[in-house]
Amino acid sequence: MKTKYLLGILFVTMFAASCNRTIDNKYRSLTIQTKGIEYDSLFIRNTEIRPFFIKGEKADSITWTFQIPDSLYKTTASFEILPKPFDWNTNTTT
């Protein structure tokens, strides 16, 4: 009886803790300037996961900002900057 009571309390506690968990949608901001060259679009690609592209937001003619999710930022060693995304299925840029 005592064991069932403790297991019940443990279950309710674990259930309540999982319901109160919030998902953090945090991002890191990367800003780059392309002096001397203007682009219509820029993307960054995670070099470890393909195809995973993040489209940049154009602030002015040479300034681009990328919002990188924290989960990706913490696990990625490097990114590649591309003017057009690469289609891995056809081996061409889109």
MDTraj code that builds the backbone (N, CA, C; nanometers):
import mdtraj as md
import numpy as np

residues = "MET LYS THR LYS TYR LEU LEU GLY ILE LEU PHE VAL THR MET PHE ALA ALA SER CYS ASN ARG THR ILE ASP ASN LYS TYR ARG SER LEU THR ILE GLN THR LYS GLY ILE GLU TYR ASP SER LEU PHE ILE ARG ASN THR GLU ILE ARG PRO PHE PHE ILE LYS GLY GLU LYS ALA ASP SER ILE THR TRP THR PHE GLN ILE PRO ASP SER LEU TYR LYS THR THR ALA SER PHE GLU ILE LEU PRO LYS PRO PHE ASP TRP ASN THR ASN THR THR THR".split()
xyz = np.array([
    [0.0824, -0.1192, 0.0000],
    [0.0000, 0.0000, 0.0000],
    [0.0866, 0.1253, 0.0000],
    [0.1882, 0.1244, 0.0856],
    [0.2764, 0.2399, 0.0949],
    [0.3530, 0.2597, -0.0365],
    [0.3917, 0.1494, -0.1009],
    [0.4652, 0.1561, -0.2272],
    [0.3773, 0.2141, -0.3373],
    [0.2509, 0.1734, -0.3433],
    [0.1590, 0.2267, -0.4439],
    [0.1375, 0.3757, -0.4224],
    [0.1272, 0.4165, -0.2975],
    [0.1087, 0.5576, -0.2653],
    [0.2294, 0.6390, -0.3115],
    [0.3501, 0.5899, -0.2837],
    [0.4720, 0.6605, -0.3249],
    [0.4854, 0.6645, -0.4770],
    [0.4515, 0.5541, -0.5436],
    [0.4560, 0.5522, -0.6900],
    [0.3542, 0.6491, -0.7496],
    [0.2384, 0.6580, -0.6871],
    [0.1365, 0.7528, -0.7327],
    [0.1838, 0.8963, -0.7194],
    [0.2445, 0.9290, -0.6062],
    [0.2976, 1.0640, -0.5853],
    [0.4098, 1.0932, -0.6852],
    [0.4952, 0.9950, -0.7076],
    [0.6041, 1.0113, -0.8039],
    [0.5493, 1.0362, -0.9445],
    [0.4465, 0.9600, -0.9836],
    [0.3863, 0.9776, -1.1151],
    [0.3254, 1.1167, -1.1299],
    [0.2493, 1.1605, -1.0304],
    [0.1859, 1.2926, -1.0362],
    [0.2915, 1.4024, -1.0416],
    [0.3979, 1.3881, -0.9639],
    [0.5054, 1.4873, -0.9636],
    [0.5730, 1.4945, -1.1002],
    [0.6043, 1.3787, -1.1587],
    [0.6690, 1.3765, -1.2903],
    [0.5768, 1.4338, -1.3977],
    [0.4481, 1.4014, -1.3892],
    [0.3522, 1.4533, -1.4860],
    [0.3411, 1.6050, -1.4750],
    [0.3325, 1.6563, -1.3531],
    [0.3231, 1.8010, -1.3327],
    [0.4493, 1.8716, -1.3815],
    [0.5642, 1.8119, -1.3570],
    [0.6903, 1.8723, -1.4017],
    [0.6979, 1.8767, -1.5536],
    [0.6502, 1.7726, -1.6209],
    [0.6559, 1.7718, -1.7671],
    [0.5558, 1.8698, -1.8268],
    [0.4444, 1.8935, -1.7614],
    [0.3457, 1.9900, -1.8108],
    [0.3936, 2.1332, -1.7951],
    [0.4750, 2.1591, -1.6959],
    [0.5231, 2.2945, -1.6713],
    [0.6467, 2.3299, -1.7525],
    [0.7003, 2.2347, -1.8266],
    [0.8209, 2.2607, -1.9054],
    [0.7862, 2.3540, -2.0210],
    [0.8641, 2.4578, -2.0389],
    [0.8446, 2.5490, -2.1508],
    [0.9548, 2.5265, -2.2526],
    [0.9205, 2.5460, -2.3759],
    [1.0174, 2.5308, -2.4836],
    [1.0788, 2.6671, -2.5112],
    [1.2105, 2.6737, -2.5036],
    [1.2796, 2.7987, -2.5302],
    [1.3072, 2.8094, -2.6793],
    [1.2502, 2.9102, -2.7406],
    [1.2772, 2.9376, -2.8812],
    [1.3772, 3.0518, -2.8879],
    [1.5006, 3.0223, -2.8533],
    [1.6028, 3.1251, -2.8510],
    [1.6873, 3.1155, -2.9764],
    [1.7310, 3.2299, -3.0209],
    [1.8100, 3.2385, -3.1424],
    [1.9351, 3.3212, -3.1180],
    [2.0367, 3.2932, -3.1957],
    [2.1571, 3.3752, -3.1993],
    [2.1517, 3.4548, -3.3282],
    [2.1943, 3.5777, -3.3223],
    [2.1929, 3.6637, -3.4394],
    [2.3337, 3.6760, -3.4960],
    [2.3468, 3.6541, -3.6252],
    [2.4734, 3.6690, -3.6956],
    [2.4543, 3.7773, -3.8004],
    [2.5370, 3.8814, -3.7949],
    [2.5307, 3.9900, -3.8920],
    [2.6607, 3.9945, -3.9694],
    [2.6483, 3.9987, -4.1018],
    [2.7674, 4.0088, -4.1860],
    [2.7504, 4.1247, -4.2837],
    [2.8633, 4.1771, -4.3296],
    [2.8639, 4.2810, -4.4322],
    [2.9460, 4.2311, -4.5500],
    [2.8906, 4.2455, -4.6689],
    [2.9582, 4.2021, -4.7912],
    [3.0051, 4.3262, -4.8656],
    [3.1168, 4.3798, -4.8269],
    [3.1664, 4.5034, -4.8878],
    [3.2145, 4.4762, -5.0299],
    [3.1656, 4.5575, -5.1226],
    [3.2066, 4.5458, -5.2615],
    [3.1181, 4.4555, -5.3448],
    [3.0349, 4.3740, -5.2812],
    [2.9472, 4.2826, -5.3550],
    [2.8064, 4.2929, -5.2962],
    [2.7077, 4.3080, -5.3844],
    [2.5688, 4.3097, -5.3406],
    [2.5005, 4.1813, -5.3863],
    [2.4198, 4.1241, -5.2990],
    [2.3486, 3.9999, -5.3285],
    [2.1988, 4.0231, -5.3194],
    [2.1235, 3.9485, -5.4001],
    [1.9775, 3.9511, -5.3898],
    [1.9302, 3.8658, -5.2728],
    [2.0045, 3.7586, -5.2452],
    [1.9712, 3.6711, -5.1331],
    [2.0987, 3.6058, -5.0827],
    [2.1001, 3.5756, -4.9543],
    [2.2117, 3.5031, -4.8934],
    [2.1551, 3.3984, -4.7989],
    [2.2239, 3.2866, -4.7909],
    [2.1864, 3.1766, -4.7031],
    [2.3096, 3.1310, -4.6271],
    [2.2887, 3.0789, -4.5076],
    [2.3969, 3.0073, -4.4417],
    [2.3528, 2.8624, -4.4303],
    [2.4499, 2.7752, -4.4434],
    [2.4224, 2.6320, -4.4394],
    [2.5052, 2.5690, -4.3302],
    [2.4414, 2.4847, -4.2549],
    [2.5117, 2.4041, -4.1564],
    [2.5926, 2.3018, -4.2346],
    [2.7234, 2.3003, -4.2182],
    [2.8079, 2.2105, -4.2969],
    [2.8004, 2.0658, -4.2498],
    [2.7348, 2.0408, -4.1370],
    [2.7252, 1.9049, -4.0840],
    [2.5918, 1.8380, -4.1132],
    [2.4881, 1.9166, -4.1367],
    [2.3550, 1.8629, -4.1654],
    [2.3134, 1.9153, -4.3022],
    [2.2809, 1.8271, -4.3929],
    [2.2350, 1.8773, -4.5207],
    [2.0985, 1.8207, -4.5497],
    [2.0129, 1.8829, -4.6212],
    [2.0193, 2.0241, -4.6542],
    [1.9521, 2.1060, -4.5443],
    [2.0230, 2.1914, -4.4801],
    [1.9675, 2.2790, -4.3778],
    [2.0174, 2.4198, -4.4048],
    [1.9290, 2.5064, -4.4544],
    [1.9644, 2.6430, -4.4908],
    [1.8879, 2.7410, -4.4039],
    [1.9512, 2.8517, -4.3729],
    [1.8861, 2.9618, -4.3030],
    [1.8967, 3.0831, -4.3935],
    [1.7832, 3.1391, -4.4313],
    [1.7806, 3.2546, -4.5205],
    [1.8117, 3.3811, -4.4415],
    [1.8968, 3.4647, -4.4987],
    [1.9331, 3.5901, -4.4349],
    [1.8315, 3.6991, -4.4625],
    [1.8257, 3.7952, -4.3719],
    [1.7401, 3.9115, -4.3898],
    [1.8286, 4.0288, -4.4279],
    [1.7944, 4.0949, -4.5373],
    [1.8742, 4.2049, -4.5900],
    [1.8392, 4.3336, -4.5160],
    [1.9379, 4.3916, -4.4475],
    [1.9160, 4.5167, -4.3750],
    [1.9375, 4.6360, -4.4682],
    [2.0436, 4.6326, -4.5459],
    [2.0700, 4.7309, -4.6504],
    [2.1452, 4.6601, -4.7622],
    [2.2076, 4.7344, -4.8524],
    [2.2668, 4.6715, -4.9708],
    [2.3819, 4.5764, -4.9394],
    [2.4488, 4.5926, -4.8234],
    [2.5627, 4.5054, -4.7922],
    [2.5521, 4.4351, -4.6568],
    [2.4481, 4.4604, -4.5812],
    [2.4355, 4.4039, -4.4462],
    [2.3257, 4.2978, -4.4426],
    [2.3623, 4.1811, -4.3901],
    [2.2710, 4.0673, -4.3796],
    [2.2690, 4.0163, -4.2362],
    [2.1501, 3.9766, -4.1893],
    [2.1342, 3.9218, -4.0549],
    [2.0701, 3.7834, -4.0649],
    [2.1256, 3.6898, -3.9889],
    [2.0752, 3.5529, -3.9841],
    [2.0353, 3.5212, -3.8406],
    [1.9201, 3.4563, -3.8237],
    [1.8736, 3.4114, -3.6929],
    [1.8977, 3.2610, -3.6839],
    [1.9951, 3.2210, -3.6020],
    [2.0338, 3.0809, -3.5899],
    [1.9763, 3.0252, -3.4597],
    [1.8976, 2.9174, -3.4665],
    [1.8442, 2.8581, -3.3434],
    [1.9566, 2.8141, -3.2496],
    [1.9367, 2.8352, -3.1198],
    [2.0373, 2.7966, -3.0199],
    [2.0742, 2.6491, -3.0294],
    [1.9755, 2.5647, -3.0555],
    [2.0037, 2.4213, -3.0632],
    [2.1023, 2.3903, -3.1753],
    [2.0934, 2.4617, -3.2848],
    [2.1864, 2.4423, -3.3962],
    [2.3200, 2.5106, -3.3687],
    [2.3131, 2.6282, -3.3100],
    [2.4345, 2.7047, -3.2807],
    [2.5271, 2.6301, -3.1846],
    [2.4674, 2.5637, -3.0862],
    [2.5472, 2.4939, -2.9845],
    [2.6110, 2.3654, -3.0359],
    [2.5568, 2.3078, -3.1428],
    [2.6062, 2.1787, -3.1901],
    [2.6833, 2.1855, -3.3210],
    [2.6913, 2.3022, -3.3827],
    [2.7554, 2.3139, -3.5133],
    [2.8921, 2.3776, -3.5013],
    [2.9888, 2.3181, -3.5680],
    [3.1254, 2.3709, -3.5654],
    [3.1465, 2.4787, -3.6708],
    [3.0754, 2.4706, -3.7839],
    [3.0972, 2.5697, -3.8893],
    [2.9737, 2.5855, -3.9771],
    [2.9654, 2.7028, -4.0389],
    [2.8602, 2.7349, -4.1334],
    [2.9245, 2.7778, -4.2643],
    [2.8484, 2.7678, -4.3712],
    [2.8931, 2.8107, -4.5030],
    [2.7951, 2.9165, -4.5524],
    [2.8460, 3.0248, -4.6106],
    [2.7613, 3.1310, -4.6631],
    [2.7467, 3.1098, -4.8132],
    [2.6210, 3.1084, -4.8602],
    [2.5919, 3.0815, -5.0006],
    [2.4985, 3.1870, -5.0574],
    [2.5172, 3.2278, -5.1845],
    [2.4217, 3.3198, -5.2462],
    [2.2919, 3.2504, -5.2866],
    [2.2984, 3.1193, -5.3130],
    [2.1802, 3.0407, -5.3489],
    [2.1912, 2.9051, -5.2808],
    [2.0786, 2.8489, -5.2363],
    [2.0858, 2.7160, -5.1750],
    [2.1192, 2.6092, -5.2783],
    [2.1844, 2.5060, -5.2341],
    [2.2243, 2.3944, -5.3203],
    [2.1244, 2.2814, -5.3054],
    [2.0776, 2.2292, -5.4178],
    [1.9837, 2.1174, -5.4169],
    [2.0632, 1.9878, -5.4243],
    [2.0668, 1.9132, -5.3143],
    [2.1467, 1.7914, -5.3067],
    [2.0909, 1.6801, -5.3952],
    [1.9624, 1.6848, -5.4256],
    [1.9034, 1.5803, -5.5096],
    [1.9453, 1.5925, -5.6559],
    [1.9535, 1.7166, -5.7052],
    [1.9890, 1.7378, -5.8458],
    [2.1323, 1.7870, -5.8636],
    [2.2012, 1.8128, -5.7533],
    [2.3383, 1.8660, -5.7559],
    [2.3476, 1.9987, -5.8305],
    [2.2484, 2.0849, -5.8105],
    [2.2471, 2.2173, -5.8730],
    [2.2038, 2.3208, -5.7707],
    [2.2304, 2.4483, -5.8011],
    [2.1778, 2.5555, -5.7166],
    [2.0381, 2.5882, -5.7644],
    [1.9530, 2.6293, -5.6721],
    [1.8145, 2.6588, -5.7084],
    [1.7984, 2.8013, -5.7509],
])
top = md.Topology()
chain = top.add_chain()
for i, resn in enumerate(residues, 1):
    res = top.add_residue(resn, chain, resSeq=i)
    for name in ("N", "CA", "C"):
        top.add_atom(name, md.element.get_by_symbol(name[0]), res)
traj = md.Trajectory(xyz[None], top)
